[in-house]
């Protein structure tokens, strides 16, 4: 049996997000639009990439938010499944 740990990270500015995990979920918890490479996340929308048992990815994902608007809140939550 392989042990793993969930990691929770919150972003509010554009980032290059390293995956370094087995699976990763992106949750747009803000009111602005999030762009992950070519994937668009509307507010309250999520997107997951799941690996099979013992798989691991080291991809870096480019993330940005919709153009600045003082009435919108940037908040992307990332949940990673990392093997110990």
N, CA, C and O of each residue as an XYZ file, in Angstrom:
336
protein
N       0.842     -1.166      0.000
C       0.000      0.000      0.000
C       0.901      1.248      0.000
O       1.885      1.313      0.737
N       0.553      2.222     -0.828
C       1.317      3.456     -0.963
C       0.655      4.579     -0.167
O      -0.537      4.835     -0.336
N       1.419      5.254      0.703
C       0.872      6.374      1.466
C       0.938      7.647      0.636
O       1.842      7.823     -0.180
N      -0.039      8.538      0.854
C      -0.040      9.830      0.180
C      -0.561     10.899      1.123
O      -1.126     10.606      2.177
N      -0.356     12.144      0.721
C      -0.820     13.273      1.513
C      -1.500     14.286      0.606
O      -0.983     14.576     -0.472
N      -2.644     14.833      1.005
C      -3.243     15.920      0.219
C      -2.563     17.240      0.589
O      -2.251     17.486      1.754
N      -2.343     18.073     -0.409
C      -1.763     19.397     -0.200
C      -2.743     20.421     -0.751
O      -3.212     20.286     -1.881
N      -3.056     21.443      0.037
C      -4.003     22.493     -0.344
C      -3.243     23.811     -0.471
O      -2.543     24.222      0.454
N      -3.386     24.474     -1.626
C      -2.706     25.739     -1.884
C      -3.715     26.706     -2.496
O      -4.535     26.314     -3.326
N      -3.652     27.968     -2.083
C      -4.537     28.992     -2.622
C      -3.702     30.040     -3.348
O      -2.653     30.454     -2.855
N      -4.171     30.473     -4.528
C      -3.481     31.478     -5.333
C      -4.423     32.640     -5.611
O      -5.623     32.440     -5.799
N      -3.872     33.874     -5.636
C      -4.689     35.018     -6.010
C      -3.988     35.921     -7.032
O      -4.467     37.015     -7.330
N      -2.857     35.459     -7.564
C      -2.158     36.155     -8.649
C      -1.729     35.129     -9.685
O      -1.672     33.935     -9.391
N      -1.429     35.582    -10.889
C      -0.978     34.686    -11.955
C       0.283     33.943    -11.509
O       1.166     34.523    -10.877
N       0.355     32.656    -11.845
C       1.471     31.811    -11.396
C       1.806     30.756    -12.444
O       1.007     30.454    -13.330
N       3.003     30.210    -12.317
C       3.369     28.967    -12.977
C       3.239     27.914    -11.875
O       4.005     27.935    -10.911
N       2.285     27.002    -12.006
C       1.999     26.041    -10.941
C       2.678     24.713    -11.235
O       2.316     24.037    -12.197
N       3.667     24.323    -10.416
C       4.285     23.008    -10.594
C       3.340     21.923    -10.079
O       2.766     22.062     -8.999
N       3.178     20.856    -10.838
C       2.280     19.799    -10.389
C       2.969     18.895     -9.375
O       2.565     18.871     -8.212
N       3.991     18.156     -9.777
C       4.748     17.276     -8.882
C       3.823     16.430     -8.004
O       3.959     16.415     -6.780
N       2.887     15.729     -8.636
C       1.891     14.983     -7.874
C       1.273     13.878     -8.736
O       1.567     13.757     -9.925
N       0.413     13.079     -8.105
C      -0.319     12.023     -8.792
C      -1.613     12.551     -9.388
O      -1.974     12.192    -10.509
N      -2.308     13.397     -8.649
C      -3.533     14.016     -9.157
C      -3.611     15.440     -8.636
O      -3.038     15.779     -7.600
N      -4.345     16.273     -9.392
C      -4.451     17.673     -9.028
C      -5.851     18.171     -9.395
O      -6.391     17.832    -10.448
N      -6.422     18.981     -8.505
C      -7.739     19.574     -8.741
C      -7.620     21.080     -8.583
O      -7.009     21.575     -7.635
N      -8.215     21.799     -9.527
C      -8.241     23.259     -9.514
C      -9.682     23.693     -9.257
O     -10.594     23.260     -9.961
N      -9.891     24.543     -8.256
C     -11.226     25.015     -7.906
C     -11.231     26.544     -7.966
O     -10.469     27.196     -7.252
N     -12.072     27.105     -8.803
C     -12.190     28.551     -8.870
C     -13.162     28.994     -7.779
O     -14.379     28.942     -7.957
N     -12.610     29.428     -6.652
C     -13.419     29.855     -5.509
C     -13.635     31.366     -5.495
O     -14.209     31.906     -4.550
N     -13.178     32.037     -6.534
C     -13.336     33.486     -6.618
C     -14.484     33.876     -7.537
O     -15.307     33.047     -7.923
N     -14.516     35.153     -7.875
C     -15.556     35.665     -8.767
C     -15.011     36.022    -10.149
O     -15.783     36.340    -11.054
N     -13.693     35.972    -10.318
C     -13.099     36.230    -11.636
C     -12.933     34.909    -12.388
O     -13.087     33.838    -11.803
N     -12.624     34.981    -13.661
C     -12.401     33.789    -14.486
C     -10.943     33.375    -14.364
O     -10.055     34.227    -14.335
N     -10.691     32.060    -14.290
C      -9.339     31.512    -14.212
C      -9.018     30.821    -15.531
O      -9.855     30.116    -16.095
N      -7.799     31.031    -16.017
C      -7.324     30.370    -17.236
C      -6.149     29.474    -16.871
O      -5.128     29.948    -16.373
N      -6.300     28.165    -17.123
C      -5.240     27.177    -16.913
C      -4.828     26.676    -18.292
O      -5.526     25.861    -18.894
N      -3.689     27.166    -18.794
C      -3.292     26.854    -20.160
C      -4.465     27.205    -21.080
O      -4.773     28.386    -21.240
N      -5.136     26.203    -21.697
C      -6.270     26.448    -22.588
C      -7.616     26.095    -21.957
O      -8.626     26.025    -22.658
N      -7.641     25.875    -20.655
C      -8.869     25.527    -19.942
C      -9.373     26.771    -19.204
O      -8.609     27.432    -18.500
N     -10.645     27.082    -19.364
C     -11.257     28.230    -18.696
C     -12.153     27.743    -17.568
O     -13.008     26.881    -17.770
N     -11.949     28.307    -16.367
C     -12.792     27.970    -15.219
C     -13.614     29.185    -14.819
O     -13.069     30.227    -14.454
N     -14.914     29.039    -14.891
C     -15.826     30.074    -14.429
C     -15.876     30.019    -12.893
O     -15.435     29.026    -12.314
N     -16.393     31.044    -12.225
C     -16.537     30.976    -10.770
C     -17.305     29.717    -10.342
O     -18.301     29.343    -10.961
N     -16.825     29.078     -9.278
C     -17.385     27.844     -8.706
C     -17.214     26.619     -9.586
O     -17.836     25.590     -9.320
N     -16.402     26.693    -10.613
C     -16.143     25.542    -11.483
C     -14.808     24.912    -11.084
O     -13.922     25.594    -10.566
N     -14.670     23.605    -11.328
C     -13.418     22.919    -11.011
C     -12.969     22.063    -12.189
O     -13.740     21.776    -13.104
N     -11.694     21.663    -12.141
C     -11.089     20.845    -13.185
C     -10.067     19.937    -12.514
O      -9.252     20.403    -11.717
N     -10.105     18.634    -12.833
C      -9.191     17.668    -12.212
C      -8.397     16.905    -13.251
O      -8.874     16.629    -14.352
N      -7.174     16.571    -12.873
C      -6.321     15.674    -13.656
C      -5.930     14.556    -12.706
O      -5.246     14.796    -11.712
N      -6.356     13.342    -13.003
C      -6.103     12.201    -12.123
C      -5.129     11.227    -12.754
O      -5.228     10.913    -13.941
N      -4.183     10.747    -11.950
C      -3.237      9.738    -12.401
C      -3.634      8.371    -11.895
O      -4.404      8.247    -10.943
N      -3.108      7.351    -12.534
C      -3.320      5.985    -12.064
C      -2.396      5.708    -10.880
O      -1.519      6.512    -10.564
N      -2.601      4.577    -10.237
C      -1.818      4.186     -9.071
C      -0.322      4.281     -9.373
O       0.153      3.731    -10.366
N       0.401      4.970     -8.526
C       1.858      5.159     -8.581
C       2.347      6.004     -9.760
O       3.554      6.069     -9.994
N       1.456      6.649    -10.506
C       1.896      7.578    -11.548
C       2.206      8.928    -10.908
O       1.725      9.237     -9.817
N       3.016      9.728    -11.602
C       3.495     11.001    -11.077
C       3.736     11.937    -12.248
O       4.303     11.516    -13.256
N       3.327     13.182    -12.147
C       3.592     14.146    -13.210
C       4.402     15.308    -12.659
O       4.256     15.684    -11.496
N       5.259     15.875    -13.506
C       6.091     17.015    -13.115
C       5.831     18.220    -14.012
O       6.674     19.110    -14.113
N       4.684     18.253    -14.657
C       4.334     19.345    -15.564
C       4.146     20.652    -14.797
O       3.736     20.646    -13.636
N       4.450     21.777    -15.456
C       4.182     23.102    -14.906
C       3.008     23.686    -15.684
O       3.028     23.713    -16.915
N       1.995     24.150    -14.974
C       0.778     24.671    -15.602
C       0.716     26.183    -15.422
O       0.829     26.702    -14.312
N       0.533     26.869    -16.538
C       0.422     28.320    -16.517
C      -0.999     28.712    -16.133
O      -1.965     28.234    -16.726
N      -1.121     29.598    -15.121
C      -2.426     30.029    -14.639
C      -2.469     31.549    -14.600
O      -1.509     32.205    -14.196
N      -3.609     32.098    -15.031
C      -3.826     33.545    -14.917
C      -5.314     33.785    -14.663
O      -6.145     32.898    -14.862
N      -5.626     34.984    -14.228
C      -6.999     35.386    -13.970
C      -7.465     36.337    -15.063
O      -6.651     36.870    -15.817
N      -8.787     36.549    -15.148
C      -9.341     37.507    -16.114
C      -8.746     38.886    -15.831
O      -8.244     39.133    -14.734
N      -8.802     39.776    -16.807
C      -8.231     41.114    -16.594
C      -8.738     41.749    -15.304
O      -9.866     41.505    -14.873
N      -7.887     42.563    -14.702
C      -8.182     43.171    -13.400
C      -9.505     43.936    -13.404
O      -9.792     44.731    -14.299
N     -10.282     43.668    -12.385
C     -11.532     44.376    -12.136
C     -11.659     44.466    -10.616
O     -11.708     43.432     -9.951
N     -11.713     45.681    -10.045
C     -11.751     45.806     -8.584
C     -12.978     45.155     -7.938
O     -12.984     44.911     -6.732
N     -14.010     44.875     -8.728
C     -15.206     44.243     -8.176
C     -15.116     42.719     -8.146
O     -15.997     42.061     -7.593
N     -14.047     42.141     -8.743
C     -13.895     40.684     -8.795
C     -12.801     40.223     -7.839
O     -11.842     40.946     -7.571
N     -12.966     39.003     -7.331
C     -12.000     38.418     -6.399
C     -11.290     37.247     -7.071
O     -11.936     36.346     -7.607
N      -9.954     37.264     -7.041
C      -9.153     36.156     -7.558
C      -8.925     35.146     -6.439
O      -8.400     35.500     -5.383
N      -9.315     33.892     -6.660
C      -9.068     32.849     -5.664
C      -9.144     31.487     -6.334
O     -10.227     30.977     -6.621
N      -7.978     30.911     -6.577
C      -7.899     29.555     -7.124
C      -7.358     28.647     -6.038
O      -6.286     28.899     -5.489
N      -8.097     27.590     -5.724
C      -7.647     26.594     -4.748
C      -7.147     25.385     -5.532
O      -7.821     24.894     -6.437
N      -5.960     24.918     -5.173
C      -5.351     23.748     -5.811
C      -5.192     22.661     -4.762
O      -4.648     22.901     -3.684
N      -5.667     21.467     -5.083
C      -5.534     20.309     -4.198
C      -4.714     19.267     -4.944
O      -5.085     18.827     -6.031
N      -3.567     18.871     -4.330
C      -2.681     17.883     -4.955
C      -2.651     16.609     -4.108
O      -2.708     16.661     -2.880
N      -2.562     15.475     -4.787
C      -2.352     14.193     -4.116
C      -0.891     13.823     -4.348
O      -0.478     13.531     -5.471
N      -0.111     13.840     -3.255
C       1.331     13.599     -3.339
C       1.680     12.325     -2.568
O       1.306     12.172     -1.405
N       2.399     11.418     -3.224
C       2.853     10.200     -2.540
C       3.976     10.531     -1.585
O       4.829     11.367     -1.883
N       3.979      9.875     -0.435
C       5.036     10.090      0.581
C       6.181      9.134      0.357
O       7.160      9.158      1.103
